Amino acid sequence: MRAQKEKGGWGPWRDLKGAELHDAPAAVVGRGGRIEAYASRPGGIVHWRQEEVGKPIQMEETVKADARPGTLRALATSDENTTLFFVDESGTLCAWRPGAEPVPLVTAAGPGPIAAVRCELDGHDCTLLAQRASSGRIAFAAYPSEQESAGAWWTESGPVLPADASVSLALDTDARVVAASLAPSTGQLLLTRRKDEAGLALGAWQEH
């Protein structure tokens, strides 16, 4: 990795001491501004973090897990923690916070990457997940942030999408959930926003 200097320019490349990684690390900025990163390798997941903002990233922990390549997504789920979401080889979507063991959350909706965002739903601090389901539609699941024991259930939305379609989640300037899907094979970009209604009610998917 390399980091931008406070007065411009870039610092030197630093070796993070990771080996046999399946793909690029999933990086996330914690609430305190510290950068963390996760990556999978045969039989395990590696976690790096900064002790302080501006300090080098160092390997902190590894955990045994069989994560499918291309399914890692990291998210700041509280002021103290980041959570890594991944699909294991059995097809289960799992959540891992360093210092504990990975927790199974729900059967993955499909084989592809996970999208995640922290949001408020009906006054509750929730984590919203999305994934292209095996049916080709986008599936959503929400649960109280960092309370995986509460469970989560998928609800599908929108049209059937090509196999290469991916989904992203974000909050707009009004803190409303926005979901976007992009299919590189067709160039189709679809967007939907949460309605001003109780629960996770989404508007019609619109092409952009």
Accessible surface in RSA format (square Angstrom, percent):
REM  Atomic radii and reference values for relative SASA: ProtOr
REM  Chains: A
REM  Algorithm: Lee & Richards
REM  Probe-radius: 1.40
REM  Slices: 20
REM RES _ NUM      All-atoms   Total-Side   Main-Chain    Non-polar    All polar
REM                ABS   REL    ABS   REL    ABS   REL    ABS   REL    ABS   REL
RES MET A   1    51.93  26.9  30.21  20.0  21.73  51.7  37.23  31.7  14.70  19.5
RES ARG A   2    95.15  40.0  77.63  39.6  17.53  41.7  12.55  17.1  82.61  50.1
RES ALA A   3    55.76  51.3  47.56  73.4   8.20  18.7  51.59  72.7   4.17  11.0
RES GLN A   4   120.39  67.3  94.58  69.1  25.81  61.5  15.64  33.3 104.75  79.4
RES LYS A   5   118.65  57.9 106.40  65.3  12.26  29.2  58.27  52.4  60.38  64.3
RES GLU A   6   184.81 106.1 141.07 106.7  43.74 104.1  63.63 123.1 121.18  98.9
RES LYS A   7   207.85 101.4 168.07 103.1  39.78  94.7 119.97 108.0  87.88  93.6
RES GLY A   8    36.92  45.5   0.00   N/A  36.92  45.5  26.12  71.7  10.80  24.2
RES GLY A   9    45.35  55.9   0.00   N/A  45.35  55.9  32.11  88.1  13.24  29.6
RES TRP A  10   137.37  55.1 116.60  56.4  20.77  48.8  90.42  48.2  46.94  76.2
RES GLY A  11    10.12  12.5   0.00   N/A  10.12  12.5   9.67  26.5   0.45   1.0
RES PRO A  12    87.57  63.8  75.39  68.7  12.18  44.3  85.42  70.5   2.15  13.4
RES TRP A  13   182.13  73.1 156.58  75.8  25.55  60.0 140.00  74.6  42.13  68.4
RES ARG A  14   118.07  49.6 107.85  55.0  10.22  24.3  24.15  33.0  93.92  56.9
RES ASP A  15   103.74  72.7  74.04  73.7  29.71  70.2  35.62  83.8  68.13  67.9
RES LEU A  16    34.60  19.3  26.90  19.2   7.71  19.4  30.04  21.1   4.56  12.3
RES LYS A  17   148.35  72.4 128.95  79.1  19.39  46.2  91.12  82.0  57.23  61.0
RES GLY A  18    30.75  37.9   0.00   N/A  30.75  37.9   2.01   5.5  28.75  64.4
RES ALA A  19    59.27  54.5  52.45  80.9   6.82  15.5  58.73  82.7   0.53   1.4
RES GLU A  20   138.20  79.3 109.79  83.1  28.41  67.6  48.00  92.8  90.20  73.6
RES LEU A  21    60.21  33.5  32.96  23.6  27.24  68.5  32.96  23.2  27.24  73.3
RES HIS A  22    74.10  40.5  42.80  29.7  31.30  80.1  34.32  35.4  39.78  46.3
RES ASP A  23    52.93  37.1  36.54  36.4  16.39  38.8  44.13 103.9   8.80   8.8
RES ALA A  24    82.31  75.7  60.78  93.8  21.53  49.0  67.02  94.4  15.29  40.5
RES PRO A  25    60.04  43.8  42.09  38.4  17.95  65.2  42.09  34.8  17.95 111.5
RES ALA A  26    18.48  17.0   9.96  15.4   8.52  19.4  18.48  26.0   0.00   0.0
RES ALA A  27    72.77  66.9  45.27  69.9  27.49  62.5  45.54  64.1  27.22  72.1
RES VAL A  28    19.92  13.1  12.07  10.9   7.84  18.9  19.57  17.0   0.35   1.0
RES VAL A  29    91.79  60.4  77.55  70.2  14.24  34.3  77.55  67.4  14.24  38.6
RES GLY A  30    11.19  13.8   0.00   N/A  11.19  13.8   7.69  21.1   3.51   7.9
RES ARG A  31   134.51  56.5  96.68  49.3  37.83  90.1  29.24  40.0 105.27  63.8
RES GLY A  32    59.45  73.3   0.00   N/A  59.45  73.3  36.97 101.5  22.48  50.3
RES GLY A  33    31.00  38.2   0.00   N/A  31.00  38.2  22.03  60.4   8.97  20.1
RES ARG A  34    78.09  32.8  78.08  39.8   0.01   0.0  12.29  16.8  65.80  39.9
RES ILE A  35    63.15  35.9  63.15  47.0   0.00   0.0  63.15  45.5   0.00   0.0
RES GLU A  36    14.68   8.4  14.68  11.1   0.00   0.0   0.16   0.3  14.52  11.9
RES ALA A  37     6.72   6.2   6.72  10.4   0.00   0.0   6.72   9.5   0.00   0.0
RES TYR A  38     0.00   0.0   0.00   0.0   0.00   0.0   0.00   0.0   0.00   0.0
RES ALA A  39     0.00   0.0   0.00   0.0   0.00   0.0   0.00   0.0   0.00   0.0
RES SER A  40     0.15   0.1   0.15   0.2   0.00   0.0   0.15   0.3   0.00   0.0
RES ARG A  41    64.57  27.1  63.44  32.3   1.14   2.7   7.22   9.9  57.35  34.8
RES PRO A  42    88.26  64.3  62.20  56.7  26.07  94.8  67.84  56.0  20.42 126.9
RES GLY A  43    41.56  51.2   0.00   N/A  41.56  51.2  25.55  70.1  16.01  35.9
RES GLY A  44     9.16  11.3   0.00   N/A   9.16  11.3   9.01  24.7   0.15   0.3
RES ILE A  45     0.23   0.1   0.00   0.0   0.23   0.6   0.01   0.0   0.22   0.6
RES VAL A  46     0.04   0.0   0.04   0.0   0.00   0.0   0.04   0.0   0.00   0.0
RES HIS A  47     3.19   1.7   3.19   2.2   0.00   0.0   2.94   3.0   0.25   0.3
RES TRP A  48     0.98   0.4   0.98   0.5   0.00   0.0   0.98   0.5   0.00   0.0
RES ARG A  49    44.64  18.7  44.12  22.5   0.51   1.2   9.56  13.1  35.08  21.3
RES GLN A  50    12.43   6.9  12.39   9.1   0.03   0.1   0.00   0.0  12.43   9.4
RES GLU A  51    96.66  55.5  88.33  66.8   8.33  19.8  43.56  84.2  53.10  43.4
RES GLU A  52   105.25  60.4 102.60  77.6   2.66   6.3  31.46  60.8  73.79  60.3
RES VAL A  53    98.20  64.6  75.86  68.7  22.34  53.8  75.86  65.9  22.34  60.6
RES GLY A  54    70.27  86.7   0.00   N/A  70.27  86.7  36.46 100.1  33.81  75.7
RES LYS A  55   108.21  52.8 105.40  64.7   2.81   6.7  48.18  43.4  60.03  63.9
RES PRO A  56    58.08  42.3  50.20  45.8   7.88  28.6  54.59  45.1   3.49  21.7
RES ILE A  57    18.10  10.3   8.68   6.5   9.42  22.7   8.68   6.3   9.42  25.6
RES GLN A  58   104.65  58.5 100.59  73.5   4.06   9.7  27.47  58.5  77.18  58.5
RES MET A  59    69.83  36.2  42.33  28.0  27.50  65.5  17.89  15.2  51.95  68.8
RES GLU A  60    73.75  42.3  39.95  30.2  33.80  80.5   8.91  17.2  64.84  52.9
RES GLU A  61    56.81  32.6  48.80  36.9   8.01  19.1  28.48  55.1  28.33  23.1
RES THR A  62    68.01  48.4  48.22  48.9  19.79  47.2  15.90  21.4  52.11  78.8
RES VAL A  63    13.71   9.0   6.26   5.7   7.44  17.9  13.24  11.5   0.47   1.3
RES LYS A  64   186.40  90.9 171.79 105.4  14.61  34.8 115.41 103.9  70.98  75.6
RES ALA A  65    16.34  15.0   3.57   5.5  12.77  29.1  15.04  21.2   1.30   3.4
RES ASP A  66    81.05  56.8  72.69  72.3   8.36  19.8  14.60  34.4  66.45  66.3
RES ALA A  67     2.73   2.5   0.00   0.0   2.73   6.2   0.00   0.0   2.73   7.2
RES ARG A  68    67.62  28.4  67.62  34.5   0.00   0.0  19.02  26.0  48.60  29.5
RES PRO A  69    75.65  55.1  58.62  53.4  17.03  61.9  58.76  48.5  16.88 104.9
RES GLY A  70    42.16  52.0   0.00   N/A  42.16  52.0  34.30  94.1   7.85  17.6
RES THR A  71     1.99   1.4   1.99   2.0   0.00   0.0   1.99   2.7   0.00   0.0
RES LEU A  72    27.20  15.1   6.75   4.8  20.45  51.4   6.75   4.7  20.45  55.0
RES ARG A  73    76.09  31.9  75.74  38.6   0.35   0.8  21.57  29.5  54.53  33.0
RES ALA A  74     1.44   1.3   0.04   0.1   1.40   3.2   0.04   0.1   1.40   3.7
RES LEU A  75    19.52  10.9  19.44  13.9   0.07   0.2  19.52  13.7   0.00   0.0
RES ALA A  76    10.94  10.1   9.63  14.9   1.30   3.0   9.63  13.6   1.30   3.5
RES THR A  77     1.71   1.2   0.45   0.5   1.27   3.0   0.45   0.6   1.27   1.9
RES SER A  78    17.87  15.1  17.24  23.0   0.62   1.4  17.28  36.8   0.59   0.8
RES ASP A  79   104.64  73.3  84.54  84.1  20.10  47.5  22.14  52.1  82.50  82.3
RES GLU A  80   136.20  78.2 108.04  81.7  28.16  67.0  63.98 123.8  72.22  59.0
RES ASN A  81    57.01  39.3  52.12  50.4   4.89  11.8   5.06  12.2  51.95  50.2
RES THR A  82     4.35   3.1   1.57   1.6   2.79   6.6   1.07   1.4   3.28   5.0
RES THR A  83     0.07   0.1   0.07   0.1   0.00   0.0   0.07   0.1   0.00   0.0
RES LEU A  84     0.00   0.0   0.00   0.0   0.00   0.0   0.00   0.0   0.00   0.0
RES PHE A  85     0.00   0.0   0.00   0.0   0.00   0.0   0.00   0.0   0.00   0.0
RES PHE A  86     1.93   1.0   1.93   1.2   0.00   0.0   1.93   1.2   0.00   0.0
RES VAL A  87     0.00   0.0   0.00   0.0   0.00   0.0   0.00   0.0   0.00   0.0
RES ASP A  88    29.69  20.8  29.69  29.5   0.00   0.0   8.85  20.8  20.84  20.8
RES GLU A  89   104.13  59.8  84.55  64.0  19.58  46.6  41.90  81.0  62.23  50.8
RES SER A  90    92.52  78.2  49.87  66.6  42.66  98.3  55.94 119.1  36.59  51.3
RES GLY A  91    11.08  13.7   0.00   N/A  11.08  13.7  10.17  27.9   0.91   2.0
RES THR A  92    30.94  22.0  30.94  31.4   0.00   0.0   9.65  13.0  21.30  32.2
RES LEU A  93     0.00   0.0   0.00   0.0   0.00   0.0   0.00   0.0   0.00   0.0
RES CYS A  94     8.35   6.3   8.35   9.3   0.00   0.0   0.00   0.0   8.35   9.0
RES ALA A  95     2.90   2.7   1.08   1.7   1.82   4.1   1.28   1.8   1.62   4.3
RES TRP A  96     0.96   0.4   0.00   0.0   0.96   2.3   0.96   0.5   0.00   0.0
RES ARG A  97    51.91  21.8  48.22  24.6   3.69   8.8  11.54  15.8  40.37  24.5
RES PRO A  98    43.83  31.9  20.07  18.3  23.76  86.4  20.42  16.9  23.41 145.5
RES GLY A  99    72.38  89.3   0.00   N/A  72.38  89.3  36.78 100.9  35.60  79.7
RES ALA A 100    58.24  53.5  45.41  70.1  12.83  29.2  55.95  78.8   2.28   6.1
RES GLU A 101   121.95  70.0 115.91  87.7   6.04  14.4  59.39 114.9  62.56  51.1
RES PRO A 102    31.14  22.7  15.02  13.7  16.11  58.6  15.26  12.6  15.88  98.7
RES VAL A 103    62.04  40.8  61.69  55.9   0.35   0.8  62.04  53.9   0.00   0.0
RES PRO A 104    94.09  68.6  81.39  74.2  12.70  46.2  81.68  67.4  12.42  77.2
RES LEU A 105    16.44   9.2   0.00   0.0  16.44  41.3   1.70   1.2  14.74  39.7
RES VAL A 106    27.13  17.9  17.33  15.7   9.80  23.6  26.71  23.2   0.42   1.1
RES THR A 107    98.09  69.8  93.23  94.5   4.86  11.6  58.15  78.1  39.94  60.4
RES ALA A 108    16.56  15.2   2.78   4.3  13.77  31.3   2.78   3.9  13.77  36.5
RES ALA A 109    17.58  16.2   2.22   3.4  15.36  34.9   9.29  13.1   8.29  22.0
RES GLY A 110     6.94   8.6   0.00   N/A   6.94   8.6   5.90  16.2   1.04   2.3
RES PRO A 111    89.38  65.1  76.96  70.2  12.42  45.2  77.58  64.1  11.80  73.3
RES GLY A 112    20.81  25.7   0.00   N/A  20.81  25.7  20.24  55.5   0.57   1.3
RES PRO A 113    68.80  50.1  66.60  60.7   2.20   8.0  66.64  55.0   2.16  13.4
RES ILE A 114     9.65   5.5   0.00   0.0   9.65  23.3   0.75   0.5   8.90  24.2
RES ALA A 115     4.75   4.4   3.67   5.7   1.08   2.5   4.75   6.7   0.00   0.0
RES ALA A 116     0.97   0.9   0.00   0.0   0.97   2.2   0.00   0.0   0.97   2.6
RES VAL A 117    15.99  10.5  15.97  14.5   0.02   0.0  15.99  13.9   0.00   0.0
RES ARG A 118    51.16  21.5  43.66  22.3   7.50  17.9   9.82  13.4  41.34  25.1
RES CYS A 119     9.10   6.9   0.82   0.9   8.28  19.5   8.49  21.5   0.61   0.7
RES GLU A 120   120.47  69.2 106.60  80.6  13.87  33.0  29.38  56.8  91.10  74.4
RES LEU A 121    15.17   8.5  13.61   9.7   1.57   3.9  13.61   9.6   1.57   4.2
RES ASP A 122    82.89  58.1  50.39  50.2  32.50  76.9  37.14  87.4  45.75  45.6
RES GLY A 123    61.07  75.3   0.00   N/A  61.07  75.3  25.40  69.7  35.67  79.9
RES HIS A 124   117.38  64.2 114.13  79.3   3.25   8.3  69.72  71.9  47.66  55.5
RES ASP A 125    64.74  45.3  50.18  49.9  14.56  34.4  38.61  90.9  26.13  26.1
RES CYS A 126    10.92   8.3  10.92  12.2   0.00   0.0   0.00   0.0  10.92  11.8
RES THR A 127     0.00   0.0   0.00   0.0   0.00   0.0   0.00   0.0   0.00   0.0
RES LEU A 128     0.10   0.1   0.10   0.1   0.00   0.0   0.10   0.1   0.00   0.0
RES LEU A 129     0.00   0.0   0.00   0.0   0.00   0.0   0.00   0.0   0.00   0.0
RES ALA A 130     0.00   0.0   0.00   0.0   0.00   0.0   0.00   0.0   0.00   0.0
RES GLN A 131     0.05   0.0   0.05   0.0   0.00   0.0   0.05   0.1   0.00   0.0
RES ARG A 132    41.96  17.6  40.10  20.4   1.86   4.4   9.86  13.5  32.10  19.5
RES ALA A 133     2.69   2.5   2.69   4.2   0.00   0.0   2.69   3.8   0.00   0.0
RES SER A 134    92.33  78.0  62.22  83.0  30.10  69.3  44.94  95.7  47.38  66.4
RES SER A 135    60.90  51.5  31.89  42.6  29.01  66.8  45.21  96.3  15.70  22.0
RES GLY A 136     0.92   1.1   0.00   N/A   0.92   1.1   0.92   2.5   0.00   0.0
RES ARG A 137    84.13  35.3  84.13  42.9   0.00   0.0  17.35  23.7  66.78  40.5
RES ILE A 138     1.67   0.9   1.67   1.2   0.00   0.0   1.67   1.2   0.00   0.0
RES ALA A 139     0.36   0.3   0.36   0.6   0.00   0.0   0.36   0.5   0.00   0.0
RES PHE A 140     6.00   3.0   4.31   2.7   1.69   4.4   4.32   2.6   1.68   4.8
RES ALA A 141     2.41   2.2   0.00   0.0   2.41   5.5   2.41   3.4   0.00   0.0
RES ALA A 142    34.17  31.4  13.96  21.5  20.20  46.0  14.06  19.8  20.11  53.3
RES TYR A 143     5.00   2.3   0.32   0.2   4.67  12.2   4.73   3.6   0.27   0.3
RES PRO A 144    46.18  33.7  46.18  42.1   0.00   0.0  46.18  38.1   0.00   0.0
RES SER A 145    14.96  12.6   3.86   5.2  11.10  25.6   3.86   8.2  11.10  15.5
RES GLU A 146    45.34  26.0  28.87  21.8  16.47  39.2  10.06  19.5  35.28  28.8
RES GLN A 147   101.44  56.7  96.86  70.8   4.58  10.9  27.03  57.5  74.40  56.4
RES GLU A 148    14.55   8.4   7.51   5.7   7.03  16.7   3.38   6.5  11.17   9.1
RES SER A 149   120.02 101.4  76.04 101.5  43.98 101.3  58.70 125.0  61.33  85.9
RES ALA A 150    49.64  45.6  22.88  35.3  26.77  60.9  34.49  48.6  15.16  40.1
RES GLY A 151    19.36  23.9   0.00   N/A  19.36  23.9  17.55  48.2   1.81   4.1
RES ALA A 152     5.61   5.2   0.00   0.0   5.61  12.8   0.00   0.0   5.61  14.9
RES TRP A 153   187.44  75.2 178.15  86.2   9.29  21.8 150.41  80.2  37.02  60.1
RES TRP A 154    56.49  22.7  27.54  13.3  28.95  68.0  27.58  14.7  28.91  46.9
RES THR A 155    95.18  67.7  91.06  92.3   4.13   9.8  65.94  88.6  29.24  44.2
RES GLU A 156    69.38  39.8  50.68  38.3  18.70  44.5  17.11  33.1  52.27  42.7
RES SER A 157    21.60  18.3  18.74  25.0   2.86   6.6  12.10  25.8   9.51  13.3
RES GLY A 158    19.79  24.4   0.00   N/A  19.79  24.4  10.87  29.8   8.92  20.0
RES PRO A 159    65.63  47.8  53.13  48.4  12.50  45.4  64.69  53.4   0.94   5.8
RES VAL A 160   107.40  70.7  82.74  74.9  24.66  59.4  82.74  71.9  24.66  66.9
RES LEU A 161     8.34   4.6   4.19   3.0   4.15  10.4   5.54   3.9   2.79   7.5
RES PRO A 162    41.51  30.3  28.22  25.7  13.30  48.3  40.63  33.5   0.89   5.5
RES ALA A 163    92.44  85.0  65.09 100.5  27.35  62.2  65.20  91.8  27.25  72.2
RES ASP A 164    62.60  43.9  40.89  40.7  21.72  51.4  45.18 106.3  17.42  17.4
RES ALA A 165     7.65   7.0   0.58   0.9   7.07  16.1   0.58   0.8   7.07  18.7
RES SER A 166    46.87  39.6  44.02  58.7   2.85   6.6  24.35  51.8  22.52  31.5
RES VAL A 167    14.96   9.8   1.59   1.4  13.37  32.2   2.04   1.8  12.92  35.0
RES SER A 168    68.57  57.9  65.35  87.2   3.23   7.4  32.19  68.6  36.38  51.0
RES LEU A 169    17.62   9.8   0.00   0.0  17.62  44.3   1.12   0.8  16.50  44.4
RES ALA A 170    53.40  49.1  50.19  77.5   3.20   7.3  53.40  75.2   0.00   0.0
RES LEU A 171    72.96  40.6  45.49  32.5  27.47  69.1  45.52  32.0  27.43  73.8
RES ASP A 172    33.78  23.7  16.20  16.1  17.58  41.6  24.03  56.5   9.75   9.7
RES THR A 173   145.22 103.3 106.09 107.6  39.12  93.2  91.92 123.5  53.29  80.6
RES ASP A 174   104.78  73.4  79.34  79.0  25.43  60.1  22.54  53.0  82.24  82.0
RES ALA A 175    71.12  65.4  53.21  82.1  17.91  40.7  54.99  77.4  16.12  42.7
RES ARG A 176    77.76  32.7  75.52  38.5   2.25   5.3  23.29  31.8  54.47  33.0
RES VAL A 177     1.96   1.3   1.74   1.6   0.22   0.5   1.74   1.5   0.22   0.6
RES VAL A 178    20.39  13.4  19.11  17.3   1.29   3.1  19.11  16.6   1.29   3.5
RES ALA A 179     0.00   0.0   0.00   0.0   0.00   0.0   0.00   0.0   0.00   0.0
RES ALA A 180    22.50  20.7  20.97  32.4   1.53   3.5  21.05  29.6   1.46   3.9
RES SER A 181     2.46   2.1   1.68   2.2   0.78   1.8   0.80   1.7   1.66   2.3
RES LEU A 182    82.54  46.0  81.56  58.3   0.98   2.5  81.77  57.4   0.77   2.1
RES ALA A 183     2.13   2.0   1.57   2.4   0.56   1.3   1.57   2.2   0.56   1.5
RES PRO A 184    94.11  68.6  64.99  59.2  29.12 105.8  71.43  59.0  22.68 141.0
RES SER A 185    83.28  70.4  39.31  52.5  43.97 101.3  48.66 103.6  34.63  48.5
RES THR A 186    89.66  63.8  51.74  52.5  37.92  90.4  60.24  80.9  29.42  44.5
RES GLY A 187    53.36  65.8   0.00   N/A  53.36  65.8  29.49  80.9  23.87  53.5
RES GLN A 188    58.58  32.8  53.21  38.9   5.37  12.8  10.55  22.5  48.04  36.4
RES LEU A 189    61.26  34.1  61.08  43.7   0.18   0.5  61.08  42.9   0.18   0.5
RES LEU A 190     9.41   5.2   9.41   6.7   0.00   0.0   9.41   6.6   0.00   0.0
RES LEU A 191    35.83  20.0  34.95  25.0   0.87   2.2  34.96  24.6   0.87   2.3
RES THR A 192     4.40   3.1   0.00   0.0   4.40  10.5   4.40   5.9   0.00   0.0
RES ARG A 193   102.10  42.9  96.75  49.3   5.35  12.7  21.91  29.9  80.19  48.6
RES ARG A 194    34.84  14.6  34.06  17.4   0.78   1.9   2.90   4.0  31.94  19.4
RES LYS A 195    92.94  45.3  84.65  51.9   8.29  19.7  39.41  35.5  53.53  57.0
RES ASP A 196   130.69  91.5  92.45  92.0  38.25  90.4  43.03 101.3  87.66  87.4
RES GLU A 197    96.55  55.4  81.86  61.9  14.69  35.0  38.49  74.5  58.05  47.4
RES ALA A 198    87.67  80.6  62.00  95.7  25.67  58.4  66.35  93.4  21.32  56.5
RES GLY A 199    28.09  34.6   0.00   N/A  28.09  34.6  27.79  76.3   0.30   0.7
RES LEU A 200    54.51  30.4  24.95  17.8  29.57  74.3  25.65  18.0  28.86  77.7
RES ALA A 201    26.59  24.5  17.81  27.5   8.78  20.0  26.27  37.0   0.32   0.9
RES LEU A 202    31.24  17.4   9.64   6.9  21.60  54.3   9.64   6.8  21.60  58.1
RES GLY A 203    19.42  24.0   0.00   N/A  19.42  24.0  15.95  43.8   3.47   7.8
RES ALA A 204    74.85  68.8  49.63  76.6  25.23  57.4  60.26  84.9  14.59  38.7
RES TRP A 205    36.22  14.5  12.39   6.0  23.83  56.0  12.39   6.6  23.83  38.7
RES GLN A 206   103.64  58.0 102.47  74.9   1.17   2.8  34.22  72.8  69.43  52.7
RES GLU A 207   119.18  68.4  89.68  67.8  29.50  70.2  28.58  55.3  90.59  74.0
RES HIS A 208   125.29  68.5  73.27  50.9  52.02 133.1  81.90  84.4  43.40  50.5
END  Absolute sums over single chains surface
CHAIN  1 A    10858.1       8027.2       2830.9       5854.1       5004.0
END  Absolute sums over all chains
TOTAL         10858.1       8027.2       2830.9       5854.1       5004.0
